[in-house]
């Protein structure tokens, strides 16, 4: 019996520690966030072009810098995973699509920030979901080298008529505000966004 007591105490502590670890997951629950690791053999770079950019209208280029939690130090080797809808508001797939591409579609990319924390991607402006009032957006997930992945606020477009005051005036947007302003008169409109790791992320 005396031998069982230490074992029982160990089991209780282990269960408590496990439950505590699960409840303090960085960022909280994150559906499909494991897609950030779904790049396979792709050699990740800080800049990439999403499929369809060269042949579709409404071309955009989004760039920026990812900073450490202090908001000033550039963060290197951070993976950013982005995906979005097409011009019809749907996530397009192929007959050969597998894994999370069947949910997220093939309009997606993975980037890895350079030594200056820079990232950029070229794509086409997404549309809102069909028959909805949800603003146009681009989903983004972050994976730091030494932490579990978490999502940050989507990219939103400042000139989108569906953009709500709640999004525009959000007090604590995850990773910083995702509202971007497209500029330029040429074929490609550009915008930038700074991302601060861990900012407003629970349990960071």
C-alpha positions in Angstrom: 0.0 0.0 0.0 2.9 2.3 0.9 4.3 1.7 -2.6 1.0 2.6 -4.2 0.7 6.1 -2.7 3.7 7.5 -4.5 2.4 6.0 -7.8 -1.0 7.5 -7.3 0.5 10.9 -6.5 2.6 10.7 -9.6 -0.4 9.8 -11.7 -2.5 12.7 -10.3 0.4 15.2 -10.9 0.9 13.9 -14.5 -2.8 14.2 -15.3 -3.0 17.7 -13.8 0.1 18.8 -15.7 -1.3 17.4 -19.0 -4.6 19.1 -18.5 -2.9 22.3 -17.6 -0.6 22.1 -20.7 -3.7 21.6 -22.9 -5.6 24.5 -21.4 -2.6 26.8 -21.8 -2.0 26.1 -25.5 -0.6 29.2 -27.2 -3.4 31.0 -28.9 -6.1 28.6 -27.8 -7.9 26.3 -30.1 -6.9 26.6 -33.7 -8.8 24.7 -36.4 -6.7 23.5 -39.3 -3.6 25.5 -38.0 -1.5 22.4 -38.6 -1.7 23.3 -42.3 1.2 25.6 -41.6 3.4 22.5 -41.7 1.7 21.1 -44.8 4.3 22.4 -47.3 6.0 19.1 -47.9 9.3 19.3 -49.8 8.8 22.9 -50.8 11.8 25.1 -50.1 10.3 28.0 -48.3 11.4 31.6 -49.2 10.4 35.0 -47.9 8.7 35.9 -51.1 6.2 33.8 -53.2 3.5 34.0 -55.9 0.1 32.3 -55.4 -1.3 30.4 -58.3 -3.3 32.4 -60.9 -1.6 35.7 -60.2 -0.3 36.2 -63.8 -3.6 35.3 -65.5 -6.2 36.9 -63.3 -7.3 40.5 -62.7 -7.2 42.4 -59.3 -3.6 41.6 -58.7 -2.2 42.6 -55.3 1.2 42.4 -53.6 1.3 42.3 -49.8 4.5 42.7 -47.9 5.8 43.6 -44.4 8.0 42.7 -41.5 7.5 40.2 -38.7 8.8 41.4 -35.4 9.6 39.7 -32.1 7.3 40.3 -29.2 9.1 43.5 -28.4 7.8 45.1 -31.6 11.2 46.2 -32.8 13.4 43.2 -33.4 13.0 41.5 -36.8 12.0 37.9 -36.5 13.9 35.4 -38.8 12.7 32.0 -40.0 9.1 32.5 -39.0 6.7 30.5 -41.2 3.6 32.3 -42.4 0.8 30.2 -44.1 -1.8 32.2 -46.1 -4.9 31.0 -48.0 -8.0 32.7 -49.4 -11.0 32.5 -51.7 -11.1 33.1 -55.5 -13.1 35.8 -57.4 -16.3 33.9 -56.7 -15.8 33.7 -52.9 -15.0 30.0 -52.9 -11.8 28.0 -52.0 -11.1 26.3 -55.3 -9.8 22.8 -55.4 -8.5 20.3 -58.0 -9.5 16.7 -58.6 -6.1 15.8 -57.3 -6.4 18.0 -54.1 -5.5 16.1 -51.0 -5.3 16.8 -47.3 -6.2 20.3 -46.2 -6.1 21.6 -49.8 -9.5 20.1 -50.1 -10.8 22.6 -47.4 -8.5 25.5 -48.0 -8.2 25.3 -51.8 -5.0 25.8 -53.8 -4.9 29.6 -53.5 -2.3 29.4 -50.7 1.3 29.8 -49.8 4.0 29.3 -47.2 6.6 31.9 -46.5 9.7 31.9 -44.2 10.9 35.4 -43.1 14.4 36.4 -44.0 17.1 37.8 -41.7 15.3 41.2 -41.7 11.9 39.6 -40.8 10.6 40.5 -44.3 7.8 38.6 -46.2 5.9 39.3 -49.4 3.4 37.5 -51.6 1.7 38.2 -54.9 -1.9 37.1 -55.4 -5.3 38.2 -56.5 -7.8 39.9 -54.3 -10.3 37.4 -52.8 -14.0 37.8 -52.8 -16.5 37.6 -49.9 -18.2 34.2 -49.4 -21.3 33.8 -51.7 -24.5 35.4 -50.3 -22.7 36.5 -47.1 -21.8 39.8 -45.4 -18.4 38.5 -44.3 -15.7 40.9 -45.4 -13.0 39.8 -47.9 -10.1 38.3 -46.1 -6.9 36.3 -46.2 -6.3 33.7 -43.5 -2.9 33.6 -41.9 -1.2 31.2 -39.5 2.1 31.7 -37.8 4.8 29.1 -36.8 7.7 30.3 -34.8 10.8 28.1 -34.8 10.4 27.2 -31.1 6.6 27.5 -30.5 3.4 25.8 -31.6 1.5 27.4 -34.4 -1.3 29.9 -33.8 -3.5 32.1 -36.0 -3.4 35.9 -36.1 -6.0 38.3 -37.4 -6.8 37.9 -41.0 -5.8 40.4 -43.7 -8.8 42.6 -44.3 -9.1 45.4 -46.9 -9.8 49.0 -45.8 -12.0 49.8 -48.8 -14.2 46.7 -48.4 -17.8 47.9 -47.9 -18.5 44.9 -45.8 -15.8 45.8 -43.3 -17.4 46.3 -39.9 -16.5 48.8 -37.1 -15.8 45.9 -34.9 -12.9 44.9 -37.1 -11.7 48.4 -37.8 -11.7 49.4 -34.1 -10.8 46.0 -32.5 -9.0 46.8 -29.3 -6.6 43.8 -29.3 -6.2 42.3 -32.7 -4.1 39.1 -32.7 -0.6 39.9 -34.0 -1.6 43.5 -34.7 -4.3 45.0 -37.0 -4.8 43.1 -40.2 -6.6 45.9 -42.0 -4.5 46.9 -45.0 -4.9 49.7 -47.5 -4.2 48.9 -51.1 -2.4 51.6 -53.1 -1.2 52.2 -56.6 -2.8 52.9 -60.0 -1.0 50.2 -62.1 -1.8 46.6 -62.7 -0.7 45.6 -59.2 -2.0 47.3 -56.1 0.3 47.0 -53.0 -0.2 47.0 -49.2 1.9 46.4 -46.2 1.4 44.9 -42.7 3.6 44.6 -39.7 3.1 41.5 -37.6 4.2 41.3 -34.0 4.7 37.8 -32.6 2.6 36.9 -29.6 0.8 40.3 -29.5 -2.6 39.7 -28.0 -2.1 36.0 -28.3 -3.5 34.1 -25.2 -0.9 32.1 -23.2 2.0 33.4 -25.2 
